[in-house]
Amino acid sequence: MTERRSLLSGSTFEEQIGYARAVIDDDWVHVSGTTGFDYTTMTISGNVVEQAEQCLHNIAAALTEAECTFADVVRVRYLLPDRADFEPCWPVLRRAFGEVRPAATMLMCGLADPRMKIEIEVYARRTTA
């Protein structure tokens, strides 16, 4: 029987828009595009590097709940409104993914809130499923 389970972070966006932070589907974990909001306070830094760090913190929480780590990530997408903001984030991203080397794409696009400077989406494959 296929296991399908939604994981919620407590972000007000999940309730307002109607989505889950992550969905476990058997051994696959799909983490939604995750922004730099601190979901406990629903605040966001104006600094793109700090937002990237918070994105990764939020993603790590979802992966942990799904019994995964960054080592299980096979695909990552970076979404940014301003391409110039991507390179300053590289050291933060390298700390999370440098050893893992998932397939990756950076897309330049508008995000849902003008305060958002980066959004990160990952797919992981659980080794414990």
N, CA, C and O atoms as CSV, one atom per row, in Angstrom:
chain,resi,resn,atom,element,x,y,z
A,1,MET,N,N,0.848,-1.189,0.000
A,1,MET,CA,C,0.000,0.000,0.000
A,1,MET,C,C,0.884,1.239,0.000
A,1,MET,O,O,1.845,1.323,0.766
A,2,THR,N,N,0.567,2.179,-0.839
A,2,THR,CA,C,1.319,3.418,-0.956
A,2,THR,C,C,1.053,4.309,0.247
A,2,THR,O,O,-0.092,4.535,0.637
A,3,GLU,N,N,2.154,4.813,0.830
A,3,GLU,CA,C,2.017,5.789,1.902
A,3,GLU,C,C,2.005,7.167,1.276
A,3,GLU,O,O,2.918,7.524,0.530
A,4,ARG,N,N,0.977,7.942,1.575
A,4,ARG,CA,C,0.929,9.335,1.153
A,4,ARG,C,C,0.494,10.132,2.365
A,4,ARG,O,O,-0.570,9.908,2.942
A,5,ARG,N,N,1.357,11.074,2.731
A,5,ARG,CA,C,1.083,11.852,3.933
A,5,ARG,C,C,1.548,13.279,3.714
A,5,ARG,O,O,2.630,13.508,3.173
A,6,SER,N,N,0.738,14.236,4.130
A,6,SER,CA,C,1.097,15.645,4.044
A,6,SER,C,C,1.714,16.099,5.358
A,6,SER,O,O,1.272,15.703,6.436
A,7,LEU,N,N,2.742,16.935,5.252
A,7,LEU,CA,C,3.407,17.512,6.417
A,7,LEU,C,C,3.155,19.014,6.420
A,7,LEU,O,O,3.359,19.680,5.405
A,8,LEU,N,N,2.715,19.545,7.545
A,8,LEU,CA,C,2.427,20.967,7.674
A,8,LEU,C,C,3.453,21.627,8.578
A,8,LEU,O,O,3.894,21.037,9.565
A,9,SER,N,N,3.830,22.851,8.241
A,9,SER,CA,C,4.842,23.561,9.027
A,9,SER,C,C,4.238,24.531,10.023
A,9,SER,O,O,4.908,24.957,10.963
A,10,GLY,N,N,2.983,24.880,9.825
A,10,GLY,CA,C,2.376,25.911,10.661
A,10,GLY,C,C,2.352,27.266,9.972
A,10,GLY,O,O,1.837,28.233,10.533
A,11,SER,N,N,2.898,27.353,8.771
A,11,SER,CA,C,2.853,28.588,8.005
A,11,SER,C,C,1.404,28.944,7.715
A,11,SER,O,O,0.610,28.082,7.337
A,12,THR,N,N,1.063,30.205,7.891
A,12,THR,CA,C,-0.302,30.630,7.573
A,12,THR,C,C,-0.587,30.502,6.081
A,12,THR,O,O,-1.744,30.371,5.683
A,13,PHE,N,N,0.453,30.539,5.251
A,13,PHE,CA,C,0.265,30.397,3.806
A,13,PHE,C,C,-0.350,29.050,3.453
A,13,PHE,O,O,-1.177,28.965,2.546
A,14,GLU,N,N,0.047,27.991,4.166
A,14,GLU,CA,C,-0.477,26.657,3.870
A,14,GLU,C,C,-2.000,26.617,4.005
A,14,GLU,O,O,-2.691,26.032,3.171
A,15,GLU,N,N,-2.504,27.235,5.046
A,15,GLU,CA,C,-3.952,27.277,5.273
A,15,GLU,C,C,-4.631,28.202,4.271
A,15,GLU,O,O,-5.668,27.853,3.707
A,16,GLN,N,N,-4.052,29.378,4.046
A,16,GLN,CA,C,-4.669,30.367,3.168
A,16,GLN,C,C,-4.712,29.915,1.713
A,16,GLN,O,O,-5.681,30.185,1.004
A,17,ILE,N,N,-3.664,29.230,1.269
A,17,ILE,CA,C,-3.559,28.848,-0.141
A,17,ILE,C,C,-4.047,27.422,-0.373
A,17,ILE,O,O,-4.580,27.114,-1.439
A,18,GLY,N,N,-3.865,26.543,0.627
A,18,GLY,CA,C,-4.326,25.163,0.513
A,18,GLY,C,C,-3.271,24.206,0.006
A,18,GLY,O,O,-3.488,23.503,-0.980
A,19,TYR,N,N,-2.141,24.174,0.666
A,19,TYR,CA,C,-1.077,23.242,0.296
A,19,TYR,C,C,-0.357,22.770,1.548
A,19,TYR,O,O,-0.619,23.259,2.646
A,20,ALA,N,N,0.550,21.818,1.379
A,20,ALA,CA,C,1.346,21.296,2.482
A,20,ALA,C,C,2.806,21.674,2.274
A,20,ALA,O,O,3.260,21.828,1.140
A,21,ARG,N,N,3.531,21.821,3.361
A,21,ARG,CA,C,4.969,22.101,3.267
A,21,ARG,C,C,5.670,20.979,2.510
A,21,ARG,O,O,6.574,21.220,1.710
A,22,ALA,N,N,5.234,19.745,2.779
A,22,ALA,CA,C,5.830,18.603,2.084
A,22,ALA,C,C,4.798,17.493,1.977
A,22,ALA,O,O,3.843,17.419,2.749
A,23,VAL,N,N,5.025,16.632,0.990
A,23,VAL,CA,C,4.189,15.449,0.820
A,23,VAL,C,C,5.119,14.252,0.705
A,23,VAL,O,O,6.044,14.233,-0.106
A,24,ILE,N,N,4.847,13.254,1.539
A,24,ILE,CA,C,5.573,11.978,1.451
A,24,ILE,C,C,4.729,11.064,0.574
A,24,ILE,O,O,3.538,10.880,0.824
A,25,ASP,N,N,5.341,10.500,-0.440
A,25,ASP,CA,C,4.676,9.547,-1.319
A,25,ASP,C,C,5.611,8.345,-1.435
A,25,ASP,O,O,6.555,8.348,-2.225
A,26,ASP,N,N,5.332,7.324,-0.639
A,26,ASP,CA,C,6.234,6.172,-0.484
A,26,ASP,C,C,7.614,6.660,-0.053
A,26,ASP,O,O,7.754,7.258,1.014
A,27,ASP,N,N,8.639,6.407,-0.880
A,27,ASP,CA,C,9.979,6.805,-0.471
A,27,ASP,C,C,10.370,8.183,-1.002
A,27,ASP,O,O,11.500,8.622,-0.791
A,28,TRP,N,N,9.454,8.872,-1.690
A,28,TRP,CA,C,9.732,10.215,-2.201
A,28,TRP,C,C,9.172,11.275,-1.266
A,28,TRP,O,O,8.073,11.134,-0.729
A,29,VAL,N,N,9.938,12.330,-1.082
A,29,VAL,CA,C,9.507,13.476,-0.286
A,29,VAL,C,C,9.595,14.707,-1.180
A,29,VAL,O,O,10.667,15.057,-1.673
A,30,HIS,N,N,8.453,15.357,-1.379
A,30,HIS,CA,C,8.352,16.556,-2.213
A,30,HIS,C,C,8.167,17.740,-1.264
A,30,HIS,O,O,7.118,17.879,-0.636
A,31,VAL,N,N,9.185,18.589,-1.163
A,31,VAL,CA,C,9.088,19.762,-0.293
A,31,VAL,C,C,8.699,20.950,-1.163
A,31,VAL,O,O,9.396,21.284,-2.121
A,32,SER,N,N,7.593,21.580,-0.825
A,32,SER,CA,C,7.095,22.733,-1.572
A,32,SER,C,C,8.126,23.840,-1.614
A,32,SER,O,O,9.050,23.886,-0.802
A,33,GLY,N,N,7.952,24.736,-2.581
A,33,GLY,CA,C,8.776,25.938,-2.595
A,33,GLY,C,C,8.706,26.596,-1.232
A,33,GLY,O,O,7.628,26.903,-0.723
A,34,THR,N,N,9.869,26.804,-0.655
A,34,THR,CA,C,9.970,27.265,0.730
A,34,THR,C,C,10.694,28.602,0.760
A,34,THR,O,O,11.792,28.730,0.219
A,35,THR,N,N,10.090,29.583,1.384
A,35,THR,CA,C,10.672,30.921,1.433
A,35,THR,C,C,11.389,31.149,2.761
A,35,THR,O,O,11.460,30.261,3.611
A,36,GLY,N,N,11.908,32.343,2.913
A,36,GLY,CA,C,12.680,32.687,4.095
A,36,GLY,C,C,11.871,33.185,5.268
A,36,GLY,O,O,12.423,33.809,6.175
A,37,PHE,N,N,10.571,32.924,5.274
A,37,PHE,CA,C,9.774,33.311,6.438
A,37,PHE,C,C,10.109,32.411,7.618
A,37,PHE,O,O,10.282,31.203,7.459
A,38,ASP,N,N,10.199,33.002,8.794
A,38,ASP,CA,C,10.250,32.248,10.043
A,38,ASP,C,C,8.791,31.949,10.368
A,38,ASP,O,O,8.026,32.851,10.707
A,39,TYR,N,N,8.412,30.686,10.263
A,39,TYR,CA,C,7.002,30.328,10.383
A,39,TYR,C,C,6.458,30.494,11.792
A,39,TYR,O,O,5.241,30.565,11.963
A,40,THR,N,N,7.304,30.557,12.800
A,40,THR,CA,C,6.793,30.750,14.160
A,40,THR,C,C,6.350,32.195,14.386
A,40,THR,O,O,5.426,32.452,15.158
A,41,THR,N,N,7.013,33.138,13.710
A,41,THR,CA,C,6.675,34.554,13.881
A,41,THR,C,C,6.087,35.173,12.621
A,41,THR,O,O,5.585,36.297,12.655
A,42,MET,N,N,6.149,34.436,11.496
A,42,MET,CA,C,5.731,34.919,10.177
A,42,MET,C,C,6.408,36.246,9.839
A,42,MET,O,O,5.787,37.173,9.318
A,43,THR,N,N,7.706,36.303,10.153
A,43,THR,CA,C,8.533,37.451,9.790
A,43,THR,C,C,9.571,36.987,8.777
A,43,THR,O,O,9.854,35.795,8.657
A,44,ILE,N,N,10.134,37.950,8.051
A,44,ILE,CA,C,11.131,37.633,7.034
A,44,ILE,C,C,12.195,38.726,7.022
A,44,ILE,O,O,11.879,39.911,7.126
A,45,SER,N,N,13.441,38.327,6.898
A,45,SER,CA,C,14.556,39.265,6.812
A,45,SER,C,C,14.538,39.950,5.452
A,45,SER,O,O,14.010,39.401,4.485
A,46,GLY,N,N,15.098,41.119,5.377
A,46,GLY,CA,C,15.246,41.808,4.103
A,46,GLY,C,C,16.506,41.397,3.358
A,46,GLY,O,O,16.737,41.848,2.236
A,47,ASN,N,N,17.325,40.543,3.973
A,47,ASN,CA,C,18.600,40.128,3.406
A,47,ASN,C,C,18.463,38.770,2.731
A,47,ASN,O,O,17.995,37.816,3.353
A,48,VAL,N,N,18.869,38.669,1.455
A,48,VAL,CA,C,18.684,37.434,0.702
A,48,VAL,C,C,19.456,36.260,1.295
A,48,VAL,O,O,18.960,35.133,1.279
A,49,VAL,N,N,20.652,36.495,1.815
A,49,VAL,CA,C,21.434,35.392,2.402
A,49,VAL,C,C,20.751,34.876,3.661
A,49,VAL,O,O,20.680,33.667,3.879
A,50,GLU,N,N,20.251,35.781,4.486
A,50,GLU,CA,C,19.511,35.359,5.682
A,50,GLU,C,C,18.235,34.624,5.288
A,50,GLU,O,O,17.840,33.667,5.953
A,51,GLN,N,N,17.589,35.064,4.212
A,51,GLN,CA,C,16.402,34.349,3.740
A,51,GLN,C,C,16.771,32.941,3.276
A,51,GLN,O,O,16.049,31.985,3.559
A,52,ALA,N,N,17.897,32.809,2.561
A,52,ALA,CA,C,18.338,31.480,2.107
A,52,ALA,C,C,18.595,30.571,3.302
A,52,ALA,O,O,18.215,29.400,3.286
A,53,GLU,N,N,19.242,31.107,4.345
A,53,GLU,CA,C,19.496,30.317,5.552
A,53,GLU,C,C,18.181,29.866,6.184
A,53,GLU,O,O,18.059,28.716,6.607
A,54,GLN,N,N,17.193,30.766,6.250
A,54,GLN,CA,C,15.897,30.411,6.836
A,54,GLN,C,C,15.166,29.407,5.959
A,54,GLN,O,O,14.518,28.496,6.474
A,55,CYS,N,N,15.260,29.559,4.632
A,55,CYS,CA,C,14.667,28.563,3.728
A,55,CYS,C,C,15.204,27.180,4.070
A,55,CYS,O,O,14.441,26.225,4.220
A,56,LEU,N,N,16.520,27.083,4.190
A,56,LEU,CA,C,17.144,25.787,4.470
A,56,LEU,C,C,16.753,25.265,5.846
A,56,LEU,O,O,16.580,24.060,6.027
A,57,HIS,N,N,16.614,26.161,6.812
A,57,HIS,CA,C,16.143,25.755,8.145
A,57,HIS,C,C,14.731,25.168,8.044
A,57,HIS,O,O,14.438,24.133,8.643
A,58,ASN,N,N,13.860,25.837,7.282
A,58,ASN,CA,C,12.485,25.364,7.103
A,58,ASN,C,C,12.451,24.035,6.359
A,58,ASN,O,O,11.668,23.147,6.698
A,59,ILE,N,N,13.296,23.900,5.350
A,59,ILE,CA,C,13.363,22.655,4.586
A,59,ILE,C,C,13.902,21.531,5.461
A,59,ILE,O,O,13.390,20.413,5.416
A,60,ALA,N,N,14.927,21.813,6.254
A,60,ALA,CA,C,15.497,20.804,7.157
A,60,ALA,C,C,14.435,20.280,8.116
A,60,ALA,O,O,14.393,19.084,8.403
A,61,ALA,N,N,13.578,21.166,8.612
A,61,ALA,CA,C,12.507,20.738,9.523
A,61,ALA,C,C,11.552,19.783,8.814
A,61,ALA,O,O,11.143,18.776,9.392
A,62,ALA,N,N,11.191,20.090,7.561
A,62,ALA,CA,C,10.292,19.207,6.801
A,62,ALA,C,C,10.970,17.873,6.516
A,62,ALA,O,O,10.344,16.821,6.644
A,63,LEU,N,N,12.246,17.908,6.131
A,63,LEU,CA,C,12.968,16.670,5.851
A,63,LEU,C,C,13.093,15.806,7.100
A,63,LEU,O,O,12.943,14.587,7.028
A,64,THR,N,N,13.364,16.427,8.239
A,64,THR,CA,C,13.469,15.686,9.491
A,64,THR,C,C,12.149,15.000,9.822
A,64,THR,O,O,12.127,13.835,10.219
A,65,GLU,N,N,11.054,15.729,9.655
A,65,GLU,CA,C,9.743,15.130,9.930
A,65,GLU,C,C,9.464,13.962,8.983
A,65,GLU,O,O,8.756,13.019,9.337
A,66,ALA,N,N,10.029,14.036,7.775
A,66,ALA,CA,C,9.853,12.971,6.785
A,66,ALA,C,C,10.928,11.885,6.907
A,66,ALA,O,O,11.024,10.999,6.057
A,67,GLU,N,N,11.727,11.963,7.961
A,67,GLU,CA,C,12.809,10.997,8.215
A,67,GLU,C,C,13.861,11.029,7.112
A,67,GLU,O,O,14.324,9.991,6.639
A,68,CYS,N,N,14.228,12.251,6.714
A,68,CYS,CA,C,15.255,12.498,5.697
A,68,CYS,C,C,16.233,13.545,6.212
A,68,CYS,O,O,16.035,14.155,7.263
A,69,THR,N,N,17.296,13.732,5.434
A,69,THR,CA,C,18.245,14.822,5.663
A,69,THR,C,C,18.583,15.421,4.299
A,69,THR,O,O,18.094,14.952,3.272
A,70,PHE,N,N,19.411,16.444,4.294
A,70,PHE,CA,C,19.874,17.011,3.032
A,70,PHE,C,C,20.625,15.972,2.210
A,70,PHE,O,O,20.687,16.090,0.986
A,71,ALA,N,N,21.188,14.972,2.847
A,71,ALA,CA,C,21.905,13.910,2.125
A,71,ALA,C,C,20.977,13.101,1.227
A,71,ALA,O,O,21.445,12.425,0.312
A,72,ASP,N,N,19.673,13.159,1.473
A,72,ASP,CA,C,18.696,12.422,0.676
A,72,ASP,C,C,18.133,13.236,-0.492
A,72,ASP,O,O,17.364,12.712,-1.297
A,73,VAL,N,N,18.509,14.506,-0.587
A,73,VAL,CA,C,17.968,15.386,-1.629
A,73,VAL,C,C,18.576,15.016,-2.983
A,73,VAL,O,O,19.793,14.905,-3.128
A,74,VAL,N,N,17.692,14.829,-3.974
A,74,VAL,CA,C,18.149,14.481,-5.324
A,74,VAL,C,C,17.897,15.613,-6.320
A,74,VAL,O,O,18.479,15.614,-7.404
A,75,ARG,N,N,17.040,16.574,-5.970
A,75,ARG,CA,C,16.705,17.664,-6.880
A,75,ARG,C,C,16.410,18.908,-6.081
A,75,ARG,O,O,15.715,18.852,-5.066
A,76,VAL,N,N,16.941,20.049,-6.538
A,76,VAL,CA,C,16.671,21.329,-5.890
A,76,VAL,C,C,16.408,22.377,-6.965
A,76,VAL,O,O,17.063,22.407,-8.008
A,77,ARG,N,N,15.430,23.236,-6.680
A,77,ARG,CA,C,15.142,24.374,-7.558
A,77,ARG,C,C,15.244,25.642,-6.730
A,77,ARG,O,O,14.687,25.743,-5.637
A,78,TYR,N,N,15.965,26.601,-7.276
A,78,TYR,CA,C,16.114,27.916,-6.657
A,78,TYR,C,C,15.315,28.906,-7.500
A,78,TYR,O,O,15.499,28.984,-8.714
A,79,LEU,N,N,14.442,29.648,-6.862
A,79,LEU,CA,C,13.604,30.630,-7.540
A,79,LEU,C,C,13.920,32.007,-6.960
A,79,LEU,O,O,13.795,32.221,-5.755
A,80,LEU,N,N,14.324,32.927,-7.811
A,80,LEU,CA,C,14.681,34.267,-7.354
A,80,LEU,C,C,14.154,35.321,-8.320
A,80,LEU,O,O,14.225,35.129,-9.534
A,81,PRO,N,N,13.629,36.429,-7.806
A,81,PRO,CA,C,13.210,37.521,-8.677
A,81,PRO,C,C,14.395,38.262,-9.298
A,81,PRO,O,O,14.267,38.826,-10.385
A,82,ASP,N,N,15.538,38.268,-8.625
A,82,ASP,CA,C,16.712,39.015,-9.080
A,82,ASP,C,C,17.909,38.078,-9.171
A,82,ASP,O,O,18.392,37.590,-8.149
A,83,ARG,N,N,18.391,37.823,-10.375
A,83,ARG,CA,C,19.506,36.885,-10.561
A,83,ARG,C,C,20.764,37.324,-9.808
A,83,ARG,O,O,21.584,36.480,-9.446
A,84,ALA,N,N,20.930,38.613,-9.567
A,84,ALA,CA,C,22.102,39.110,-8.843
A,84,ALA,C,C,22.109,38.629,-7.388
A,84,ALA,O,O,23.161,38.622,-6.748
A,85,ASP,N,N,20.964,38.234,-6.867
A,85,ASP,CA,C,20.884,37.741,-5.489
A,85,ASP,C,C,21.335,36.289,-5.345
A,85,ASP,O,O,21.545,35.820,-4.227
A,86,PHE,N,N,21.486,35.576,-6.453
A,86,PHE,CA,C,21.810,34.150,-6.364
A,86,PHE,C,C,23.237,33.907,-5.870
A,86,PHE,O,O,23.436,33.139,-4.929
A,87,GLU,N,N,24.215,34.536,-6.476
A,87,GLU,CA,C,25.611,34.259,-6.119
A,87,GLU,C,C,25.924,34.533,-4.645
A,87,GLU,O,O,26.651,33.743,-4.044
A,88,PRO,N,N,25.419,35.606,-4.030
A,88,PRO,CA,C,25.699,35.791,-2.597
A,88,PRO,C,C,25.221,34.626,-1.727
A,88,PRO,O,O,25.726,34.441,-0.620
A,89,CYS,N,N,24.254,33.840,-2.210
A,89,CYS,CA,C,23.707,32.701,-1.453
A,89,CYS,C,C,24.543,31.430,-1.623
A,89,CYS,O,O,24.364,30.480,-0.861
A,90,TRP,N,N,25.433,31.392,-2.585
A,90,TRP,CA,C,26.164,30.164,-2.881
A,90,TRP,C,C,26.850,29.538,-1.678
A,90,TRP,O,O,26.756,28.320,-1.520
A,91,PRO,N,N,27.538,30.291,-0.813
A,91,PRO,CA,C,28.171,29.629,0.346
A,91,PRO,C,C,27.162,28.921,1.248
A,91,PRO,O,O,27.444,27.832,1.749
A,92,VAL,N,N,25.998,29.521,1.459
A,92,VAL,CA,C,24.956,28.911,2.286
A,92,VAL,C,C,24.440,27.645,1.615
A,92,VAL,O,O,24.270,26.617,2.271
A,93,LEU,N,N,24.194,27.714,0.329
A,93,LEU,CA,C,23.684,26.566,-0.422
A,93,LEU,C,C,24.718,25.448,-0.484
A,93,LEU,O,O,24.375,24.269,-0.400
A,94,ARG,N,N,25.973,25.822,-0.630
A,94,ARG,CA,C,27.045,24.822,-0.678
A,94,ARG,C,C,27.156,24.052,0.646
A,94,ARG,O,O,27.431,22.852,0.649
A,95,ARG,N,N,26.938,24.752,1.769
A,95,ARG,CA,C,26.977,24.053,3.074
A,95,ARG,C,C,25.908,22.963,3.140
A,95,ARG,O,O,26.145,21.901,3.714
A,96,ALA,N,N,24.747,23.214,2.565
A,96,ALA,CA,C,23.664,22.226,2.608
A,96,ALA,C,C,23.827,21.144,1.553
A,96,ALA,O,O,23.546,19.975,1.817
A,97,PHE,N,N,24.279,21.520,0.357
A,97,PHE,CA,C,24.230,20.597,-0.779
A,97,PHE,C,C,25.590,20.243,-1.384
A,97,PHE,O,O,25.652,19.414,-2.293
A,98,GLY,N,N,26.658,20.837,-0.912
A,98,GLY,CA,C,27.974,20.647,-1.526
A,98,GLY,C,C,28.463,19.219,-1.566
A,98,GLY,O,O,29.105,18.814,-2.535
A,99,GLU,N,N,28.174,18.446,-0.535
A,99,GLU,CA,C,28.581,17.036,-0.510
A,99,GLU,C,C,27.602,16.154,-1.264
A,99,GLU,O,O,27.980,15.110,-1.796
A,100,VAL,N,N,26.339,16.574,-1.309
A,100,VAL,CA,C,25.264,15.769,-1.884
A,100,VAL,C,C,25.229,15.900,-3.404
A,100,VAL,O,O,25.047,14.912,-4.114
A,101,ARG,N,N,25.400,17.108,-3.890
A,101,ARG,CA,C,25.380,17.423,-5.316
A,101,ARG,C,C,24.089,16.991,-6.017
A,101,ARG,O,O,24.141,16.217,-6.973
A,102,PRO,N,N,22.926,17.482,-5.551
A,102,PRO,CA,C,21.680,17.137,-6.251
A,102,PRO,C,C,21.621,17.847,-7.602
A,102,PRO,O,O,22.334,18.825,-7.827
A,103,ALA,N,N,20.780,17.357,-8.485
A,103,ALA,CA,C,20.482,18.091,-9.712
A,103,ALA,C,C,19.852,19.416,-9.291
A,103,ALA,O,O,19.056,19.457,-8.353
A,104,ALA,N,N,20.207,20.497,-9.981
A,104,ALA,CA,C,19.740,21.814,-9.537
A,104,ALA,C,C,19.415,22.715,-10.722
A,104,ALA,O,O,19.992,22.599,-11.803
A,105,THR,N,N,18.469,23.615,-10.477
A,105,THR,CA,C,18.096,24.626,-11.456
A,105,THR,C,C,17.830,25.925,-10.713
A,105,THR,O,O,17.229,25.927,-9.639
A,106,MET,N,N,18.284,27.032,-11.298
A,106,MET,CA,C,17.939,28.365,-10.790
A,106,MET,C,C,17.031,29.016,-11.819
A,106,MET,O,O,17.365,29.080,-13.002
A,107,LEU,N,N,15.884,29.496,-11.366
A,107,LEU,CA,C,14.937,30.188,-12.236
A,107,LEU,C,C,14.733,31.604,-11.719
A,107,LEU,O,O,14.646,31.826,-10.511
A,108,MET,N,N,14.657,32.550,-12.628
A,108,MET,CA,C,14.347,33.917,-12.261
A,108,MET,C,C,12.862,34.128,-12.518
A,108,MET,O,O,12.390,33.949,-13.640
A,109,CYS,N,N,12.127,34.509,-11.477
A,109,CYS,CA,C,10.679,34.687,-11.607
A,109,CYS,C,C,10.170,35.555,-10.467
A,109,CYS,O,O,10.866,35.762,-9.473
A,110,GLY,N,N,8.983,36.049,-10.614
A,110,GLY,CA,C,8.345,36.777,-9.533
A,110,GLY,C,C,7.892,35.811,-8.451
A,110,GLY,O,O,7.508,34.679,-8.745
A,111,LEU,N,N,7.934,36.249,-7.211
A,111,LEU,CA,C,7.464,35.439,-6.091
A,111,LEU,C,C,6.186,36.058,-5.528
A,111,LEU,O,O,5.842,37.189,-5.871
A,112,ALA,N,N,5.496,35.337,-4.683
A,112,ALA,CA,C,4.155,35.718,-4.228
A,112,ALA,C,C,4.111,37.007,-3.407
A,112,ALA,O,O,3.078,37.675,-3.369
A,113,ASP,N,N,5.201,37.358,-2.761
A,113,ASP,CA,C,5.247,38.521,-1.876
A,113,ASP,C,C,6.519,39.297,-2.224
A,113,ASP,O,O,7.584,38.688,-2.328
A,114,PRO,N,N,6.448,40.590,-2.404
A,114,PRO,CA,C,7.636,41.349,-2.796
A,114,PRO,C,C,8.780,41.302,-1.771
A,114,PRO,O,O,9.920,41.619,-2.109
A,115,ARG,N,N,8.489,40.911,-0.532
A,115,ARG,CA,C,9.556,40.776,0.471
A,115,ARG,C,C,10.392,39.524,0.247
A,115,ARG,O,O,11.519,39.434,0.734
A,116,MET,N,N,9.850,38.560,-0.483
A,116,MET,CA,C,10.543,37.296,-0.733
A,116,MET,C,C,11.627,37.504,-1.790
A,116,MET,O,O,11.365,38.021,-2.876
A,117,LYS,N,N,12.855,37.089,-1.445
A,117,LYS,CA,C,13.979,37.233,-2.361
A,117,LYS,C,C,14.467,35.895,-2.910
A,117,LYS,O,O,15.186,35.860,-3.909
A,118,ILE,N,N,14.083,34.800,-2.267
A,118,ILE,CA,C,14.473,33.468,-2.719
A,118,ILE,C,C,13.438,32.461,-2.232
A,118,ILE,O,O,12.866,32.594,-1.150
A,119,GLU,N,N,13.221,31.467,-3.052
A,119,GLU,CA,C,12.357,30.341,-2.696
A,119,GLU,C,C,13.105,29.088,-3.142
A,119,GLU,O,O,13.690,29.062,-4.225
A,120,ILE,N,N,13.086,28.054,-2.307
A,120,ILE,CA,C,13.816,26.817,-2.609
A,120,ILE,C,C,12.853,25.644,-2.493
A,120,ILE,O,O,12.092,25.534,-1.532
A,121,GLU,N,N,12.903,24.770,-3.497
A,121,GLU,CA,C,12.065,23.572,-3.544
A,121,GLU,C,C,12.987,22.363,-3.672
A,121,GLU,O,O,13.940,22.397,-4.451
A,122,VAL,N,N,12.717,21.291,-2.919
A,122,VAL,CA,C,13.555,20.094,-3.027
A,122,VAL,C,C,12.710,18.829,-3.130
A,122,VAL,O,O,11.565,18.768,-2.682
A,123,TYR,N,N,13.334,17.820,-3.744
A,123,TYR,CA,C,12.800,16.464,-3.781
A,123,TYR,C,C,13.851,15.567,-3.144
A,123,TYR,O,O,15.037,15.679,-3.453
A,124,ALA,N,N,13.426,14.692,-2.269
A,124,ALA,CA,C,14.339,13.772,-1.602
A,124,ALA,C,C,13.795,12.358,-1.727
A,124,ALA,O,O,12.597,12.143,-1.913
A,125,ARG,N,N,14.691,11.418,-1.623
A,125,ARG,CA,C,14.282,10.011,-1.628
A,125,ARG,C,C,14.698,9.396,-0.310
A,125,ARG,O,O,15.881,9.342,0.027
A,126,ARG,N,N,13.704,8.933,0.430
A,126,ARG,CA,C,13.960,8.352,1.755
A,126,ARG,C,C,14.621,6.991,1.603
A,126,ARG,O,O,14.248,6.181,0.756
A,127,THR,N,N,15.604,6.773,2.445
A,127,THR,CA,C,16.253,5.452,2.461
A,127,THR,C,C,15.627,4.564,3.519
A,127,THR,O,O,15.972,3.387,3.629
A,128,THR,N,N,14.692,5.129,4.312
A,128,THR,CA,C,14.064,4.383,5.402
A,128,THR,C,C,12.660,3.915,5.061
A,128,THR,O,O,12.001,3.274,5.880
A,129,ALA,N,N,12.197,4.234,3.853
A,129,ALA,CA,C,10.798,3.892,3.503
A,129,ALA,C,C,10.605,2.407,3.390
A,129,ALA,O,O,9.499,1.948,3.104
